[in-house]
Amino acid sequence: MADGDEAHAPADIATPPGGGSTPDSPVAAASPVAAGSADELGAPAHLSPSSASAFEQCPRRWRFRYVDRLEDPPGLPAVVGTFAHLVLEHLLNEPAKGRTVDRARALAASAWPEFTETTEFGGLGLEADGVKAFKWRVWRAVEGLWQLEDPAAVEVHGTEQRVTVELGGVPFVGVVDRVDVTTEGLVVTDYKSGQPPSAAYVAPRLQQVLLYAAAVRAMTGQRPVRARLLYLIGPRTIEVEATDEATEAAVGRLVVTWGEVERRLAGAQFEARPGVLCAWCPFLDRCPEGRRDLEARVADGWRPVGAPGLRIVA
């Protein structure tokens, strides 16, 4: 920390006693059912950025995953992101001068044997060529960090920090990839290993980091000055000033989503929202609306490469 920056030193972000469940774990305990009462479905324990986004995208898929607890294994891009995040977490915990490309390569090699034993990676079922391509995608993401910033110049307060707080009365949990200290104040950073969004989808993507900024403020009493997304493959930085107006708008949207979740639980009705993403939905065989939508698209000649849903409607 440079002289004169002490006023911006953040308080610790607390970790809940006992650790608790992961942010993306199911939010309500219930047996798989085709329909049910509010009592059968129970009430959600919290929302995370990913579960809130999943609900907004398709309430029925949200129910299958977070209420019925049906298996929803991560796809290849998600597992690539998991390993890239792991390498960068270790790298940014190194002394500043040690955050080099060579050190990142060594950290990746060290973490690789244990990672290959995880359920996530094993579930991909990759052959030798697939493993090689996986490693290449991970390294592209990790190496992309140096095109966006100099890791040695970053003053890191914390990495992979869990936040558990109420935002607008909504129980909220998440894991913040990085909180940095700058001369202006705190900066919340989230890594992305996918492609940067088009202009039309930038605002929804920033919702996540604005919620993290609100959570950091609620837990520390200090408002981050910026929230940003680092798209490692692209590469591109997308950032937003974490003003009161911006964070309040993000929290307001979370409150609306929470209210919709409670309403669906009370009525035990979770409608499908068919669209192109049905082709990748692991619950397509349980969703007549999604299946019909995909069948119509395929009949019109739409056959996205690698979409698993094509096997169901073929």
C-alpha positions in Angstrom: 0.0 0.0 0.0 1.4 3.4 -1.0 1.8 6.1 1.6 -1.4 8.1 2.2 -3.7 5.2 1.1 -4.5 3.9 4.5 -8.0 5.4 4.4 -8.8 2.9 1.6 -7.6 -0.2 3.4 -10.6 -2.6 3.5 -11.9 -4.3 6.5 -11.9 -8.1 6.4 -14.8 -9.8 4.5 -16.2 -12.2 7.0 -16.6 -15.9 6.4 -19.7 -17.5 7.9 -19.1 -19.9 10.8 -18.9 -23.5 9.6 -18.4 -22.5 6.0 -21.9 -23.3 4.8 -23.0 -24.5 1.4 -21.4 -23.3 -1.8 -23.1 -20.4 -3.6 -24.3 -22.6 -6.4 -25.6 -25.4 -4.3 -29.4 -26.1 -4.4 -31.3 -23.5 -2.4 -34.1 -25.7 -1.2 -34.4 -29.3 0.0 -37.1 -31.2 -1.8 -37.6 -34.6 -3.5 -38.0 -34.6 -7.3 -41.6 -34.1 -8.1 -43.5 -33.1 -11.3 -45.6 -30.7 -9.3 -46.1 -29.9 -5.6 -47.5 -27.6 -3.0 -45.5 -24.8 -1.4 -44.9 -27.1 1.6 -43.5 -29.8 -0.6 -41.2 -27.4 -2.4 -40.1 -25.5 0.7 -38.5 -22.1 0.7 -35.2 -21.0 -0.9 -32.4 -20.4 1.6 -30.6 -17.7 -0.5 -29.8 -16.4 -4.0 -26.4 -16.2 -5.6 -25.6 -14.4 -8.8 -25.7 -17.6 -10.8 -29.0 -18.9 -9.3 -30.7 -15.6 -9.8 -29.5 -15.5 -13.4 -30.7 -19.1 -13.9 -34.1 -18.2 -12.6 -34.4 -15.2 -14.8 -33.4 -17.3 -17.8 -35.8 -20.1 -17.2 -37.8 -20.7 -13.9 -38.4 -24.4 -14.8 -34.7 -25.1 -15.2 -34.1 -23.3 -12.0 -36.6 -25.6 -10.2 -35.1 -28.7 -11.7 -31.7 -27.7 -10.4 -32.2 -25.8 -7.2 -35.4 -27.3 -5.8 -35.6 -30.8 -7.2 -31.8 -31.1 -7.1 -31.6 -32.9 -10.4 -28.1 -33.4 -11.7 -26.8 -30.5 -13.8 -23.2 -31.3 -14.5 -21.0 -28.4 -15.6 -20.0 -28.3 -19.3 -16.5 -28.0 -20.7 -16.4 -24.1 -20.7 -17.4 -24.0 -17.0 -14.7 -26.6 -16.0 -12.1 -24.7 -18.0 -13.1 -21.6 -16.0 -12.8 -23.4 -12.7 -9.3 -24.5 -13.4 -8.3 -21.1 -14.8 -9.7 -19.4 -11.7 -7.8 -21.8 -9.4 -4.5 -21.0 -11.1 -5.1 -17.2 -10.9 -6.2 -17.4 -7.3 -2.8 -19.0 -6.4 -0.9 -16.6 -8.6 -2.5 -13.5 -7.1 -1.7 -14.9 -3.6 2.0 -14.9 -4.5 4.2 -11.9 -3.6 3.8 -9.2 -6.2 7.2 -9.7 -7.9 6.5 -13.4 -8.2 3.4 -13.0 -10.3 5.0 -14.0 -13.6 3.9 -16.1 -16.6 6.5 -18.7 -15.7 5.2 -18.8 -12.1 1.6 -19.2 -13.4 2.7 -22.1 -15.6 4.4 -23.8 -12.6 1.3 -23.3 -10.5 -0.9 -24.8 -13.2 1.4 -27.8 -13.5 1.3 -28.3 -9.7 -2.5 -28.1 -9.4 -3.2 -30.3 -12.5 -2.8 -33.8 -11.0 -5.3 -33.1 -8.1 -7.7 -31.3 -10.5 -7.9 -34.3 -12.8 -9.3 -36.3 -9.9 -12.3 -34.0 -9.3 -15.8 -35.0 -10.3 -16.1 -31.9 -12.5 -13.2 -32.8 -14.7 -13.8 -36.6 -14.7 -17.4 -36.0 -15.7 -16.2 -34.5 -19.0 -14.9 -37.9 -20.1 -12.1 -36.4 -22.2 -9.8 -38.6 -24.3 -6.1 -37.7 -24.8 -6.8 -35.1 -27.6 -9.6 -33.6 -25.5 -7.3 -33.2 -22.5 -4.7 -31.5 -24.6 -7.4 -29.1 -26.0 -8.6 -28.5 -22.4 -5.2 -27.5 -21.2 -4.7 -25.2 -24.2 -8.0 -23.4 -23.5 -7.1 -23.0 -19.8 -3.7 -21.6 -20.7 -5.2 -19.1 -23.2 -7.4 -17.8 -20.3 -4.6 -17.6 -17.7 -2.1 -15.9 -20.1 -4.8 -13.5 -21.1 -4.5 -11.8 -17.7 -1.2 -10.1 -18.8 -2.9 -8.5 -21.8 -5.4 -6.8 -19.4 -3.2 -5.8 -16.5 0.2 -6.3 -14.9 -0.5 -8.8 -12.0 2.6 -7.6 -10.2 1.2 -4.1 -10.0 -2.1 -5.2 -8.3 -2.5 -4.7 -4.5 -4.7 -7.6 -3.6 -6.8 -7.5 -0.5 -8.3 -10.9 -1.0 -9.1 -13.7 -3.5 -12.0 -16.1 -3.7 -13.7 -14.5 -0.7 -17.1 -15.7 0.3 -19.8 -13.1 1.0 -22.9 -13.9 3.0 -25.3 -11.0 3.6 -28.8 -9.7 3.2 -29.3 -7.3 0.3 -32.6 -5.5 0.2 -33.9 -8.2 2.5 -32.7 -11.0 0.2 -30.3 -13.6 1.6 -27.4 -13.4 -0.7 -24.2 -15.5 -1.0 -21.4 -15.5 -3.5 -17.6 -15.8 -4.0 -15.7 -12.7 -5.0 -12.8 -13.6 -7.3 -10.7 -10.6 -6.2 -10.9 -7.4 -4.1 -8.1 -5.0 -4.9 -6.9 -1.8 -3.1 -6.3 1.2 -5.3 -5.6 4.9 -4.6 -9.3 5.6 -5.3 -10.7 2.8 -3.1 -11.7 -0.8 -3.4 -12.2 -2.5 -6.8 -14.2 -5.8 -7.2 -12.9 -8.0 -10.0 -14.4 -11.1 -11.5 -12.7 -13.3 -14.0 -14.5 -14.6 -17.1 -13.0 -17.3 -19.3 -15.7 -17.1 -22.0 -16.0 -14.7 -24.9 -16.9 -11.0 -24.1 -20.6 -10.2 -24.6 -22.0 -8.0 -27.3 -23.2 -4.5 -26.3 -26.8 -5.6 -25.7 -25.7 -8.1 -23.0 -23.1 -6.0 -21.1 -25.5 -4.6 -18.5 -26.8 -8.1 -17.4 -23.3 -9.3 -17.0 -22.4 -6.4 -14.8 -25.3 -7.2 -12.5 -23.1 -9.9 -10.8 -20.2 -7.6 -9.9 -22.5 -4.8 -8.8 -24.1 -7.2 -6.4 -20.7 -8.2 -5.2 -19.8 -4.6 -4.7 -23.0 -4.1 -2.6 -22.2 -7.2 -0.6 -18.7 -6.0 0.1 -20.0 -2.7 1.3 -22.6 -4.3 3.5 -20.0 -6.6 5.1 -17.2 -4.1 5.5 -18.8 -0.6 5.6 -16.7 0.5 2.6 -18.2 1.1 -0.8 -16.1 -0.2 -3.7 -15.5 2.5 -6.3 -15.5 0.1 -9.3 -16.7 -3.3 -10.3 -15.2 -5.0 -13.3 -15.2 -8.1 -15.4 -12.0 -9.4 -16.9 -12.7 -11.4 -20.0 -9.5 -13.4 -20.2 -10.2 -14.7 -23.7 -10.8 -11.8 -26.0 -9.3 -10.2 -24.0 -11.4 -7.3 -22.7 -12.1 -5.4 -19.5 -15.7 -4.3 -18.8 -16.1 -2.1 -15.8 -18.6 0.1 -14.1 -18.5 2.8 -11.4 -20.0 1.2 -8.3 -22.1 4.2 -7.5 -25.0 4.1 -5.0 -27.4 4.4 -8.0 -25.8 1.4 -9.8 -25.6 -0.9 -6.8 -29.1 0.0 -5.7 -30.4 -0.8 -9.1 -28.7 -4.2 -9.1 -30.1 -5.0 -5.6 -33.5 -3.9 -6.7 -33.4 -6.4 -9.6 -32.4 -9.1 -7.1 -35.3 -8.2 -4.9 -37.7 -8.6 -7.8 -36.2 -12.0 -8.7 -36.5 -13.1 -5.1 -40.2 -12.1 -5.0 -40.8 -14.0 -8.3 -39.1 -17.1 -6.8 -41.3 -16.9 -3.7 -44.4 -16.5 -5.9 -43.5 -19.5 -8.0 -42.9 -21.6 -4.8 -46.2 -20.6 -3.3 -48.1 -21.6 -6.5 -45.8 -24.5 -7.3 -45.7 -23.3 -10.9 -42.4 -22.8 -12.8 -43.0 -22.0 -16.4 -40.6 -22.8 -19.2 -39.0 -20.0 -21.3 -38.0 -21.8 -24.5 -35.2 -20.5 -26.6 -31.9 -21.3 -28.2 -30.4 -22.3 -24.9 -32.8 -25.3 -24.7 -30.3 -27.1 -27.0 -27.8 -27.2 -24.1 -30.3 -27.7 -21.2 -29.7 -31.0 -19.3 -33.4 -31.2 -18.5 -34.7 -31.0 -22.1 -36.1 -34.5 -21.8 -38.3 -33.4 -18.9 -39.6 -30.2 -20.6 -42.2 -30.6 -23.4 -42.1 -26.9 -24.3 -38.3 -26.8 -24.6 -38.3 -29.9 -26.7 -41.0 -28.6 -29.1 -39.1 -25.4 -29.5 -35.9 -27.1 -30.3 -37.6 -29.5 -32.7 -39.1 -26.5 -34.6 -35.7 -24.9 -34.8 -34.0 -28.1 -36.1 -36.8 -28.5 -38.7 -35.9 -25.0 -39.9 -32.3 -26.1 -40.4 -30.8 -24.8 -37.1 -28.3 -27.4 -35.8 -25.7 -25.8 -33.4 -22.5 -27.7 -33.3 -21.9 -29.7 -30.1 -25.4 -29.0 -28.6 -26.3 -32.1 -26.6 -30.1 -31.5 -27.0 -29.8 -32.5 -30.7 -29.5 -36.1 -29.6 -32.9 -35.9 -27.9 -34.8 -34.5 -30.8 -33.0 -36.4 -33.5 
